Amino acid sequence: MNSTAKLFDELVAATPPDVKQRVDWSFSIADKISGILKRRGLTQQEFADMMGCSQAEVSRWCGGVHNFTLSTLAKISTTLGEPMIMVA
């Protein structure tokens, strides 16, 4: 294993479980938003216009590492008419 791969593996192993979970959730939400936009034939700019925000902000959301607030998730959900999260 080369030194870069070893360092990466060490960093992943040292990442706290809650951080791993947050990143997993963030990527899942980003994938969901991107999938809905693609399925509906919407561009990020069109979605941004619907949301009243910038295309750059939507791009950050779709990038997978945005720390979503509940307010933002609620607005995205109501704008798209699909839940972004499910709470059991």
Biopython code that builds the backbone (N, CA, C, O; Angstrom):
import numpy as np
from Bio.PDB.StructureBuilder import StructureBuilder

atoms = [
    (1, "MET", "N", (0.853, -1.176, 0.000)),
    (1, "MET", "CA", (0.000, 0.000, 0.000)),
    (1, "MET", "C", (0.898, 1.239, 0.000)),
    (1, "MET", "O", (1.857, 1.319, 0.767)),
    (2, "ASN", "N", (0.577, 2.201, -0.867)),
    (2, "ASN", "CA", (1.409, 3.400, -0.901)),
    (2, "ASN", "C", (1.076, 4.308, 0.277)),
    (2, "ASN", "O", (0.074, 4.110, 0.964)),
    (3, "SER", "N", (1.919, 5.293, 0.499)),
    (3, "SER", "CA", (1.773, 6.139, 1.687)),
    (3, "SER", "C", (0.486, 6.967, 1.658)),
    (3, "SER", "O", (-0.100, 7.228, 2.708)),
    (4, "THR", "N", (0.041, 7.381, 0.474)),
    (4, "THR", "CA", (-1.199, 8.153, 0.380)),
    (4, "THR", "C", (-2.394, 7.297, 0.777)),
    (4, "THR", "O", (-3.250, 7.744, 1.540)),
    (5, "ALA", "N", (-2.457, 6.084, 0.273)),
    (5, "ALA", "CA", (-3.559, 5.177, 0.608)),
    (5, "ALA", "C", (-3.537, 4.839, 2.092)),
    (5, "ALA", "O", (-4.587, 4.753, 2.730)),
    (6, "LYS", "N", (-2.351, 4.648, 2.637)),
    (6, "LYS", "CA", (-2.223, 4.335, 4.072)),
    (6, "LYS", "C", (-2.723, 5.507, 4.911)),
    (6, "LYS", "O", (-3.467, 5.314, 5.873)),
    (7, "LEU", "N", (-2.320, 6.709, 4.550)),
    (7, "LEU", "CA", (-2.757, 7.901, 5.274)),
    (7, "LEU", "C", (-4.277, 8.045, 5.197)),
    (7, "LEU", "O", (-4.930, 8.344, 6.196)),
    (8, "PHE", "N", (-4.831, 7.829, 4.005)),
    (8, "PHE", "CA", (-6.280, 7.912, 3.838)),
    (8, "PHE", "C", (-6.978, 6.912, 4.759)),
    (8, "PHE", "O", (-7.929, 7.265, 5.456)),
    (9, "ASP", "N", (-6.509, 5.672, 4.760)),
    (9, "ASP", "CA", (-7.107, 4.632, 5.608)),
    (9, "ASP", "C", (-7.014, 5.009, 7.086)),
    (9, "ASP", "O", (-7.953, 4.774, 7.848)),
    (10, "GLU", "N", (-5.892, 5.590, 7.491)),
    (10, "GLU", "CA", (-5.727, 6.013, 8.891)),
    (10, "GLU", "C", (-6.704, 7.133, 9.243)),
    (10, "GLU", "O", (-7.288, 7.134, 10.326)),
    (11, "LEU", "N", (-6.880, 8.079, 8.333)),
    (11, "LEU", "CA", (-7.807, 9.190, 8.582)),
    (11, "LEU", "C", (-9.250, 8.695, 8.675)),
    (11, "LEU", "O", (-10.004, 9.132, 9.544)),
    (12, "VAL", "N", (-9.628, 7.789, 7.784)),
    (12, "VAL", "CA", (-10.981, 7.233, 7.821)),
    (12, "VAL", "C", (-11.199, 6.482, 9.130)),
    (12, "VAL", "O", (-12.250, 6.611, 9.758)),
    (13, "ALA", "N", (-10.209, 5.701, 9.537)),
    (13, "ALA", "CA", (-10.329, 4.932, 10.784)),
    (13, "ALA", "C", (-10.438, 5.849, 12.003)),
    (13, "ALA", "O", (-11.072, 5.493, 12.996)),
    (14, "ALA", "N", (-9.827, 7.019, 11.926)),
    (14, "ALA", "CA", (-9.841, 7.951, 13.055)),
    (14, "ALA", "C", (-11.069, 8.863, 13.069)),
    (14, "ALA", "O", (-11.275, 9.608, 14.027)),
    (15, "THR", "N", (-11.875, 8.808, 12.024)),
    (15, "THR", "CA", (-13.056, 9.670, 11.941)),
    (15, "THR", "C", (-14.129, 9.152, 12.890)),
    (15, "THR", "O", (-14.484, 7.974, 12.843)),
    (16, "PRO", "N", (-14.648, 10.029, 13.754)),
    (16, "PRO", "CA", (-15.683, 9.598, 14.696)),
    (16, "PRO", "C", (-16.940, 9.101, 13.959)),
    (16, "PRO", "O", (-17.269, 9.597, 12.882)),
    (17, "PRO", "N", (-17.631, 8.122, 14.546)),
    (17, "PRO", "CA", (-18.820, 7.543, 13.902)),
    (17, "PRO", "C", (-19.902, 8.567, 13.580)),
    (17, "PRO", "O", (-20.571, 8.456, 12.552)),
    (18, "ASP", "N", (-20.083, 9.573, 14.453)),
    (18, "ASP", "CA", (-21.126, 10.561, 14.178)),
    (18, "ASP", "C", (-20.781, 11.406, 12.955)),
    (18, "ASP", "O", (-21.676, 11.816, 12.217)),
    (19, "VAL", "N", (-19.514, 11.667, 12.736)),
    (19, "VAL", "CA", (-19.098, 12.425, 11.557)),
    (19, "VAL", "C", (-19.314, 11.577, 10.302)),
    (19, "VAL", "O", (-19.783, 12.082, 9.282)),
    (20, "LYS", "N", (-18.974, 10.294, 10.378)),
    (20, "LYS", "CA", (-19.221, 9.398, 9.244)),
    (20, "LYS", "C", (-20.713, 9.363, 8.914)),
    (20, "LYS", "O", (-21.090, 9.394, 7.742)),
    (21, "GLN", "N", (-21.561, 9.298, 9.942)),
    (21, "GLN", "CA", (-23.005, 9.255, 9.724)),
    (21, "GLN", "C", (-23.500, 10.540, 9.085)),
    (21, "GLN", "O", (-24.323, 10.502, 8.170)),
    (22, "ARG", "N", (-23.007, 11.682, 9.559)),
    (22, "ARG", "CA", (-23.420, 12.975, 8.999)),
    (22, "ARG", "C", (-23.037, 13.064, 7.528)),
    (22, "ARG", "O", (-23.830, 13.536, 6.713)),
    (23, "VAL", "N", (-21.841, 12.620, 7.179)),
    (23, "VAL", "CA", (-21.389, 12.645, 5.795)),
    (23, "VAL", "C", (-22.243, 11.706, 4.943)),
    (23, "VAL", "O", (-22.627, 12.056, 3.827)),
    (24, "ASP", "N", (-22.540, 10.519, 5.464)),
    (24, "ASP", "CA", (-23.405, 9.582, 4.735)),
    (24, "ASP", "C", (-24.769, 10.199, 4.458)),
    (24, "ASP", "O", (-25.282, 10.115, 3.343)),
    (25, "TRP", "N", (-25.350, 10.818, 5.477)),
    (25, "TRP", "CA", (-26.668, 11.450, 5.300)),
    (25, "TRP", "C", (-26.597, 12.577, 4.284)),
    (25, "TRP", "O", (-27.469, 12.705, 3.425)),
    (26, "SER", "N", (-25.557, 13.390, 4.385)),
    (26, "SER", "CA", (-25.418, 14.520, 3.478)),
    (26, "SER", "C", (-25.314, 14.058, 2.028)),
    (26, "SER", "O", (-25.949, 14.633, 1.144)),
    (27, "PHE", "N", (-24.511, 13.018, 1.782)),
    (27, "PHE", "CA", (-24.395, 12.498, 0.415)),
    (27, "PHE", "C", (-25.707, 11.872, -0.050)),
    (27, "PHE", "O", (-26.065, 11.989, -1.222)),
    (28, "SER", "N", (-26.423, 11.213, 0.849)),
    (28, "SER", "CA", (-27.717, 10.615, 0.476)),
    (28, "SER", "C", (-28.722, 11.684, 0.074)),
    (28, "SER", "O", (-29.449, 11.523, -0.906)),
    (29, "ILE", "N", (-28.760, 12.776, 0.831)),
    (29, "ILE", "CA", (-29.672, 13.877, 0.510)),
    (29, "ILE", "C", (-29.267, 14.517, -0.819)),
    (29, "ILE", "O", (-30.124, 14.813, -1.652)),
    (30, "ALA", "N", (-27.973, 14.728, -1.016)),
    (30, "ALA", "CA", (-27.489, 15.304, -2.271)),
    (30, "ALA", "C", (-27.876, 14.418, -3.449)),
    (30, "ALA", "O", (-28.323, 14.912, -4.485)),
    (31, "ASP", "N", (-27.704, 13.110, -3.289)),
    (31, "ASP", "CA", (-28.082, 12.176, -4.358)),
    (31, "ASP", "C", (-29.578, 12.240, -4.636)),
    (31, "ASP", "O", (-30.006, 12.174, -5.788)),
    (32, "LYS", "N", (-30.371, 12.368, -3.571)),
    (32, "LYS", "CA", (-31.825, 12.423, -3.740)),
    (32, "LYS", "C", (-32.229, 13.682, -4.496)),
    (32, "LYS", "O", (-33.037, 13.617, -5.422)),
    (33, "ILE", "N", (-31.676, 14.821, -4.108)),
    (33, "ILE", "CA", (-31.990, 16.082, -4.798)),
    (33, "ILE", "C", (-31.589, 15.973, -6.270)),
    (33, "ILE", "O", (-32.379, 16.292, -7.159)),
    (34, "SER", "N", (-30.375, 15.526, -6.520)),
    (34, "SER", "CA", (-29.884, 15.415, -7.898)),
    (34, "SER", "C", (-30.749, 14.470, -8.717)),
    (34, "SER", "O", (-31.044, 14.742, -9.881)),
    (35, "GLY", "N", (-31.156, 13.360, -8.109)),
    (35, "GLY", "CA", (-32.007, 12.400, -8.816)),
    (35, "GLY", "C", (-33.367, 12.969, -9.165)),
    (35, "GLY", "O", (-33.877, 12.744, -10.262)),
    (36, "ILE", "N", (-33.954, 13.706, -8.235)),
    (36, "ILE", "CA", (-35.263, 14.321, -8.493)),
    (36, "ILE", "C", (-35.139, 15.347, -9.612)),
    (36, "ILE", "O", (-35.971, 15.384, -10.518)),
    (37, "LEU", "N", (-34.107, 16.176, -9.551)),
    (37, "LEU", "CA", (-33.920, 17.187, -10.599)),
    (37, "LEU", "C", (-33.749, 16.520, -11.959)),
    (37, "LEU", "O", (-34.348, 16.947, -12.946)),
    (38, "LYS", "N", (-32.938, 15.480, -12.007)),
    (38, "LYS", "CA", (-32.713, 14.775, -13.276)),
    (38, "LYS", "C", (-34.005, 14.150, -13.786)),
    (38, "LYS", "O", (-34.343, 14.280, -14.963)),
    (39, "ARG", "N", (-34.727, 13.470, -12.896)),
    (39, "ARG", "CA", (-35.981, 12.804, -13.285)),
    (39, "ARG", "C", (-36.994, 13.800, -13.827)),
    (39, "ARG", "O", (-37.748, 13.487, -14.749)),
    (40, "ARG", "N", (-37.012, 15.000, -13.254)),
    (40, "ARG", "CA", (-37.972, 16.024, -13.687)),
    (40, "ARG", "C", (-37.442, 16.917, -14.802)),
    (40, "ARG", "O", (-38.162, 17.781, -15.303)),
    (41, "GLY", "N", (-36.198, 16.714, -15.188)),
    (41, "GLY", "CA", (-35.614, 17.533, -16.252)),
    (41, "GLY", "C", (-35.365, 18.966, -15.827)),
    (41, "GLY", "O", (-35.406, 19.877, -16.655)),
    (42, "LEU", "N", (-35.106, 19.175, -14.542)),
    (42, "LEU", "CA", (-34.845, 20.517, -14.022)),
    (42, "LEU", "C", (-33.342, 20.759, -13.914)),
    (42, "LEU", "O", (-32.587, 19.867, -13.528)),
    (43, "THR", "N", (-32.923, 21.952, -14.252)),
    (43, "THR", "CA", (-31.530, 22.339, -14.038)),
    (43, "THR", "C", (-31.382, 22.850, -12.610)),
    (43, "THR", "O", (-32.368, 23.143, -11.935)),
    (44, "GLN", "N", (-30.143, 22.951, -12.167)),
    (44, "GLN", "CA", (-29.900, 23.540, -10.848)),
    (44, "GLN", "C", (-30.391, 24.981, -10.811)),
    (44, "GLN", "O", (-30.907, 25.429, -9.787)),
    (45, "GLN", "N", (-30.239, 25.713, -11.913)),
    (45, "GLN", "CA", (-30.706, 27.101, -11.958)),
    (45, "GLN", "C", (-32.220, 27.173, -11.831)),
    (45, "GLN", "O", (-32.743, 28.024, -11.110)),
    (46, "GLU", "N", (-32.928, 26.291, -12.523)),
    (46, "GLU", "CA", (-34.389, 26.288, -12.416)),
    (46, "GLU", "C", (-34.831, 25.967, -10.986)),
    (46, "GLU", "O", (-35.756, 26.589, -10.462)),
    (47, "PHE", "N", (-34.170, 24.998, -10.363)),
    (47, "PHE", "CA", (-34.494, 24.664, -8.982)),
    (47, "PHE", "C", (-34.154, 25.824, -8.050)),
    (47, "PHE", "O", (-34.911, 26.123, -7.126)),
    (48, "ALA", "N", (-33.024, 26.473, -8.288)),
    (48, "ALA", "CA", (-32.646, 27.638, -7.476)),
    (48, "ALA", "C", (-33.709, 28.728, -7.577)),
    (48, "ALA", "O", (-34.063, 29.350, -6.575)),
    (49, "ASP", "N", (-34.215, 28.957, -8.784)),
    (49, "ASP", "CA", (-35.271, 29.954, -8.970)),
    (49, "ASP", "C", (-36.517, 29.566, -8.177)),
    (49, "ASP", "O", (-37.163, 30.420, -7.569)),
    (50, "MET", "N", (-36.854, 28.272, -8.186)),
    (50, "MET", "CA", (-38.017, 27.793, -7.429)),
    (50, "MET", "C", (-37.808, 27.993, -5.921)),
    (50, "MET", "O", (-38.751, 28.288, -5.187)),
    (51, "MET", "N", (-36.563, 27.830, -5.477)),
    (51, "MET", "CA", (-36.231, 27.936, -4.059)),
    (51, "MET", "C", (-35.983, 29.371, -3.607)),
    (51, "MET", "O", (-35.993, 29.662, -2.411)),
    (52, "GLY", "N", (-35.760, 30.264, -4.566)),
    (52, "GLY", "CA", (-35.428, 31.646, -4.210)),
    (52, "GLY", "C", (-34.007, 31.786, -3.696)),
    (52, "GLY", "O", (-33.728, 32.602, -2.817)),
    (53, "CYS", "N", (-33.101, 30.972, -4.261)),
    (53, "CYS", "CA", (-31.702, 31.041, -3.853)),
    (53, "CYS", "C", (-30.831, 31.028, -5.114)),
    (53, "CYS", "O", (-31.346, 31.047, -6.232)),
    (54, "SER", "N", (-29.533, 30.997, -4.926)),
    (54, "SER", "CA", (-28.624, 31.012, -6.075)),
    (54, "SER", "C", (-28.334, 29.596, -6.578)),
    (54, "SER", "O", (-28.483, 28.613, -5.852)),
    (55, "GLN", "N", (-27.918, 29.528, -7.834)),
    (55, "GLN", "CA", (-27.515, 28.242, -8.403)),
    (55, "GLN", "C", (-26.299, 27.717, -7.661)),
    (55, "GLN", "O", (-26.147, 26.505, -7.507)),
    (56, "ALA", "N", (-25.431, 28.607, -7.199)),
    (56, "ALA", "CA", (-24.237, 28.187, -6.460)),
    (56, "ALA", "C", (-24.622, 27.458, -5.173)),
    (56, "ALA", "O", (-23.964, 26.493, -4.783)),
    (57, "GLU", "N", (-25.689, 27.920, -4.516)),
    (57, "GLU", "CA", (-26.138, 27.260, -3.294)),
    (57, "GLU", "C", (-26.672, 25.855, -3.606)),
    (57, "GLU", "O", (-26.370, 24.899, -2.891)),
    (58, "VAL", "N", (-27.453, 25.740, -4.660)),
    (58, "VAL", "CA", (-27.962, 24.419, -5.066)),
    (58, "VAL", "C", (-26.790, 23.515, -5.420)),
    (58, "VAL", "O", (-26.805, 22.329, -5.090)),
    (59, "SER", "N", (-25.786, 24.051, -6.081)),
    (59, "SER", "CA", (-24.598, 23.276, -6.431)),
    (59, "SER", "C", (-23.910, 22.738, -5.176)),
    (59, "SER", "O", (-23.458, 21.593, -5.159)),
    (60, "ARG", "N", (-23.831, 23.560, -4.128)),
    (60, "ARG", "CA", (-23.243, 23.103, -2.856)),
    (60, "ARG", "C", (-24.086, 21.980, -2.265)),
    (60, "ARG", "O", (-23.543, 21.000, -1.756)),
    (61, "TRP", "N", (-25.412, 22.118, -2.329)),
    (61, "TRP", "CA", (-26.299, 21.065, -1.811)),
    (61, "TRP", "C", (-26.058, 19.757, -2.548)),
    (61, "TRP", "O", (-26.003, 18.692, -1.932)),
    (62, "CYS", "N", (-25.916, 19.836, -3.860)),
    (62, "CYS", "CA", (-25.747, 18.627, -4.683)),
    (62, "CYS", "C", (-24.331, 18.077, -4.623)),
    (62, "CYS", "O", (-24.070, 16.989, -5.137)),
    (63, "GLY", "N", (-23.417, 18.809, -4.006)),
    (63, "GLY", "CA", (-22.031, 18.362, -3.884)),
    (63, "GLY", "C", (-21.816, 17.313, -2.814)),
    (63, "GLY", "O", (-20.807, 16.608, -2.832)),
    (64, "GLY", "N", (-22.755, 17.198, -1.878)),
    (64, "GLY", "CA", (-22.684, 16.123, -0.905)),
    (64, "GLY", "C", (-22.064, 16.440, 0.432)),
    (64, "GLY", "O", (-22.076, 15.583, 1.316)),
    (65, "VAL", "N", (-21.529, 17.612, 0.624)),
    (65, "VAL", "CA", (-20.909, 17.903, 1.919)),
    (65, "VAL", "C", (-21.531, 19.121, 2.605)),
    (65, "VAL", "O", (-20.943, 19.689, 3.525)),
    (66, "HIS", "N", (-22.702, 19.511, 2.158)),
    (66, "HIS", "CA", (-23.396, 20.642, 2.783)),
    (66, "HIS", "C", (-24.008, 20.201, 4.110)),
    (66, "HIS", "O", (-24.563, 19.106, 4.206)),
    (67, "ASN", "N", (-23.911, 21.034, 5.114)),
    (67, "ASN", "CA", (-24.504, 20.739, 6.414)),
    (67, "ASN", "C", (-25.920, 21.333, 6.427)),
    (67, "ASN", "O", (-26.108, 22.486, 6.816)),
    (68, "PHE", "N", (-26.898, 20.551, 6.006)),
    (68, "PHE", "CA", (-28.272, 21.017, 5.870)),
    (68, "PHE", "C", (-28.894, 21.348, 7.219)),
    (68, "PHE", "O", (-28.668, 20.656, 8.212)),
    (69, "THR", "N", (-29.681, 22.418, 7.237)),
    (69, "THR", "CA", (-30.497, 22.704, 8.409)),
    (69, "THR", "C", (-31.873, 22.071, 8.189)),
    (69, "THR", "O", (-32.245, 21.759, 7.057)),
    (70, "LEU", "N", (-32.613, 21.888, 9.262)),
    (70, "LEU", "CA", (-33.970, 21.369, 9.128)),
    (70, "LEU", "C", (-34.833, 22.321, 8.316)),
    (70, "LEU", "O", (-35.698, 21.884, 7.557)),
    (71, "SER", "N", (-34.603, 23.610, 8.469)),
    (71, "SER", "CA", (-35.347, 24.617, 7.697)),
    (71, "SER", "C", (-35.123, 24.438, 6.209)),
    (71, "SER", "O", (-36.071, 24.453, 5.423)),
    (72, "THR", "N", (-33.866, 24.269, 5.824)),
    (72, "THR", "CA", (-33.548, 24.085, 4.411)),
    (72, "THR", "C", (-34.153, 22.794, 3.883)),
    (72, "THR", "O", (-34.716, 22.771, 2.789)),
    (73, "LEU", "N", (-34.038, 21.713, 4.660)),
    (73, "LEU", "CA", (-34.609, 20.443, 4.231)),
    (73, "LEU", "C", (-36.120, 20.531, 4.085)),
    (73, "LEU", "O", (-36.687, 19.953, 3.157)),
    (74, "ALA", "N", (-36.781, 21.250, 4.991)),
    (74, "ALA", "CA", (-38.231, 21.421, 4.907)),
    (74, "ALA", "C", (-38.605, 22.199, 3.650)),
    (74, "ALA", "O", (-39.571, 21.857, 2.969)),
    (75, "LYS", "N", (-37.841, 23.244, 3.343)),
    (75, "LYS", "CA", (-38.143, 24.052, 2.160)),
    (75, "LYS", "C", (-37.900, 23.251, 0.883)),
    (75, "LYS", "O", (-38.700, 23.315, -0.051)),
    (76, "ILE", "N", (-36.799, 22.496, 0.837)),
    (76, "ILE", "CA", (-36.520, 21.661, -0.329)),
    (76, "ILE", "C", (-37.640, 20.638, -0.504)),
    (76, "ILE", "O", (-38.135, 20.428, -1.612)),
    (77, "SER", "N", (-38.033, 20.008, 0.598)),
    (77, "SER", "CA", (-39.084, 18.984, 0.554)),
    (77, "SER", "C", (-40.400, 19.545, 0.039)),
    (77, "SER", "O", (-41.047, 18.931, -0.809)),
    (78, "THR", "N", (-40.800, 20.697, 0.540)),
    (78, "THR", "CA", (-42.080, 21.262, 0.113)),
    (78, "THR", "C", (-42.004, 21.782, -1.320)),
    (78, "THR", "O", (-42.980, 21.688, -2.063)),
    (79, "THR", "N", (-40.862, 22.326, -1.713)),
    (79, "THR", "CA", (-40.707, 22.820, -3.079)),
    (79, "THR", "C", (-40.764, 21.675, -4.085)),
    (79, "THR", "O", (-41.398, 21.790, -5.134)),
    (80, "LEU", "N", (-40.100, 20.575, -3.759)),
    (80, "LEU", "CA", (-40.087, 19.430, -4.669)),
    (80, "LEU", "C", (-41.265, 18.489, -4.470)),
    (80, "LEU", "O", (-41.530, 17.635, -5.316)),
    (81, "GLY", "N", (-41.974, 18.642, -3.352)),
    (81, "GLY", "CA", (-43.119, 17.781, -3.074)),
    (81, "GLY", "C", (-42.715, 16.359, -2.715)),
    (81, "GLY", "O", (-43.505, 15.426, -2.865)),
    (82, "GLU", "N", (-41.495, 16.197, -2.245)),
    (82, "GLU", "CA", (-40.988, 14.885, -1.830)),
    (82, "GLU", "C", (-40.170, 15.049, -0.560)),
    (82, "GLU", "O", (-39.392, 15.995, -0.439)),
    (83, "PRO", "N", (-40.341, 14.130, 0.395)),
    (83, "PRO", "CA", (-39.574, 14.261, 1.645)),
    (83, "PRO", "C", (-38.082, 14.013, 1.426)),
    (83, "PRO", "O", (-37.698, 13.098, 0.697)),
    (84, "MET", "N", (-37.262, 14.818, 2.050)),
    (84, "MET", "CA", (-35.829, 14.611, 1.978)),
    (84, "MET", "C", (-35.359, 13.672, 3.080)),
    (84, "MET", "O", (-34.365, 12.963, 2.920)),
    (85, "ILE", "N", (-36.078, 13.670, 4.201)),
    (85, "ILE", "CA", (-35.727, 12.796, 5.319)),
    (85, "ILE", "C", (-37.006, 12.150, 5.850)),
    (85, "ILE", "O", (-38.103, 12.686, 5.698)),
    (86, "MET", "N", (-36.839, 11.011, 6.461)),
    (86, "MET", "CA", (-37.947, 10.326, 7.123)),
    (86, "MET", "C", (-37.531, 10.093, 8.569)),
    (86, "MET", "O", (-36.445, 9.572, 8.826)),
    (87, "VAL", "N", (-38.371, 10.469, 9.499)),
    (87, "VAL", "CA", (-38.080, 10.276, 10.910)),
    (87, "VAL", "C", (-39.018, 9.198, 11.429)),
    (87, "VAL", "O", (-40.238, 9.300, 11.301)),
    (88, "ALA", "N", (-38.428, 8.167, 12.016)),
    (88, "ALA", "CA", (-39.249, 7.063, 12.517)),
    (88, "ALA", "C", (-39.625, 7.284, 13.962)),
    (88, "ALA", "O", (-40.317, 6.454, 14.553)),
]
sb = StructureBuilder()
sb.init_structure("model")
sb.init_model(0)
sb.init_chain("A")
sb.init_seg("    ")
for serial, (resi, resn, name, xyz) in enumerate(atoms, 1):
    if name == "N":
        sb.init_residue(resn, " ", resi, " ")
    sb.init_atom(name, np.array(xyz, "f"), 0.0, 1.0, " ", f" {name:<3s}", serial, name[0])
structure = sb.get_structure()
